[in-house]
Amino acid sequence: MHARRSGLLTAAALLALAACTGSPTTTTPTPGASTTAAAGRDDCGGAVTKVQERLARPGVQGVKAEGQCTTVVVTTTLSDGDAGTARQLCDLAAEVAYTGDVKGIRVLGQSGKELAQGISGAKCI
């Protein structure tokens, strides 16, 4: 009985945690896809949309917000060795991203590895 209660508590904790990890997400449309955003979708005071527009180029797959709009995440098709290109994308995003609560930028490669990051008031690394 103790194991069953423990299992139920674990499941409840995981469900509660999953509910807290949601973040506003907006992806860059692919060619031929509809560009209409879902009604009521929060793009962090326009930061996500501004970054999408600034980085509208091949290789950029999407832009989303994490952490209650504190970080803008750019997903790309870059390989793990393309850190220089990722820094360029980060610097371009930084020109428009730091509005409202946005304090950071992350650029991820195709594998999901972070290739570049930036914080408000500093160059991307």
Salt bridges, closest charged atoms under 4 A:
GLU66 OE1 - ARG106 NH1 3.17
ASP91 OD2 - LYS123 NZ 3.46
GLU95 OE1 - ARG54 NH1 3.41
GLU114 OE1 - ARG106 NE 2.60
